[in-house]
Amino acid sequence: MINPDDSPREPVDRAKAPTAVRYLIVALCVGMSVLLYVDRFAIAPIASTIMLELDLNKERWGFATGLFFFAYAWCQVPSGWLSDRLGARWTLALYVVGWSLATIGLGLANGLFAIAGMRVLLGITRAC
C-alpha cells in the first residue's frame, strides 16, 4: 500500500514562486490610499482664501465642495462594475488620469460652477 506521506514532492517551479514584487505593490497601494485620504480634505486649509478671492459665502462653498462626497458615494458601485468589466489595471490608470486632471482643473477654477464641476469629477474618479 502506498502511503501519501511517502510520495515524492514535486519540485518548485521558480517561474511561479512568489517574488518580492508583491511587497512593492502592497506598499504602493498603501501609499496611494494614504495620499488619496489626505487629498480628499486638502482643500480645507485654503478654503477661506479661496472663498475670499472668489467672493463665495460658506453656504455656496459647502455646496460646491460637498458635491465631491455625493458623487463619490453614488459612483462606488458603477466604478466597481467598470473595474470588473475592464480590469483593475485599465480602470486604475483611467481613474488616476481622471483625478489628476480634476485636481489640475480645481486649481485653475475661477468660479463656483468650475469648482463644483471639478469636485464632482474628482468624486467620480476617486470612487474606485
C-alpha positions in Angstrom: 0.0 0.0 0.0 1.2 3.5 -0.9 1.5 5.9 1.9 0.6 9.5 0.8 3.3 10.9 3.1 6.0 8.9 1.3 5.2 10.3 -2.1 7.9 12.4 -3.7 7.4 16.1 -3.6 7.1 18.0 -6.8 10.0 20.4 -7.5 9.0 24.1 -7.1 8.7 25.9 -10.3 10.8 29.1 -9.9 8.7 30.9 -12.5 5.6 30.6 -10.3 7.3 31.2 -7.0 6.3 34.4 -5.3 8.7 37.3 -5.6 9.4 40.4 -3.6 7.4 42.5 -6.1 4.2 41.7 -4.2 5.6 43.7 -1.2 6.3 46.7 -3.5 2.8 46.5 -4.9 1.3 46.4 -1.4 3.5 49.3 -0.3 2.4 51.4 -3.4 -1.3 50.6 -2.7 -1.0 51.7 0.9 0.9 54.8 -0.1 -1.7 55.7 -2.7 -4.5 55.1 -0.2 -2.9 57.4 2.4 -2.3 60.0 -0.3 -5.9 59.9 -1.5 -7.2 60.1 2.0 -5.2 63.2 2.8 -6.0 64.7 -0.6 -9.8 64.4 0.0 -9.5 67.0 2.7 -6.5 69.0 1.5 -8.8 71.8 0.2 -10.0 72.6 3.8 -6.9 74.6 5.0 -7.1 77.0 2.0 -10.9 77.2 1.9 -11.1 80.7 3.5 -8.6 82.1 1.0 -10.5 80.7 -2.0 -13.8 81.9 -0.6 -12.4 85.4 -0.2 -10.8 85.5 -3.6 -13.9 84.2 -5.4 -16.3 86.1 -3.2 -18.2 83.0 -2.1 -20.1 82.5 1.2 -19.8 79.4 3.3 -23.1 78.0 2.1 -22.1 78.1 -1.6 -18.6 76.8 -0.8 -20.0 73.9 1.3 -22.4 73.0 -1.5 -19.7 73.0 -4.2 -17.2 71.1 -2.1 -19.8 68.7 -0.7 -20.7 67.6 -4.2 -17.4 65.5 -4.1 -18.9 63.3 -1.4 -22.2 62.9 -3.2 -20.5 61.9 -6.5 -18.1 59.7 -4.5 -20.9 57.8 -2.8 -23.1 57.4 -6.0 -20.2 56.1 -8.1 -18.9 53.4 -5.8 -20.9 50.6 -7.4 -20.6 51.7 -11.0 -16.8 52.1 -10.6 -16.6 48.6 -9.1 -18.6 47.2 -12.0 -16.4 49.0 -14.5 -13.3 47.6 -12.8 -14.8 44.1 -13.1 -15.5 44.6 -16.8 -12.3 46.3 -17.9 -9.8 45.0 -15.3 -8.1 46.7 -12.4 -5.1 47.9 -14.4 -7.1 49.8 -17.0 -9.6 51.4 -14.7 -6.9 52.4 -12.1 -5.0 54.1 -14.9 -8.2 55.8 -16.1 -9.0 56.9 -12.6 -5.5 58.3 -11.9 -5.6 60.3 -15.1 -9.2 61.5 -14.3 -8.5 62.6 -10.7 -5.2 64.2 -11.8 -7.0 66.3 -14.4 -9.7 67.2 -11.9 -7.1 68.3 -9.4 -5.4 70.5 -12.0 -8.8 71.8 -13.1 -9.7 72.6 -9.4 -6.5 74.7 -9.2 -7.5 76.6 -12.4 -11.1 77.1 -11.4 -12.3 80.7 -11.3 -15.8 80.4 -10.1 -18.4 78.4 -8.2 -19.6 76.3 -11.2 -16.0 75.4 -12.1 -15.2 74.3 -8.5 -18.4 72.3 -8.3 -17.7 70.6 -11.6 -14.2 69.7 -10.7 -15.3 68.4 -7.3 -17.9 66.2 -9.0 -15.3 64.9 -11.4 -12.9 64.3 -8.5 -15.6 62.3 -6.6 -16.4 60.2 -9.7 -12.8 59.3 -10.3 -12.0 58.7 -6.6 -14.8 56.2 -6.2 -12.5 53.4 -7.5 
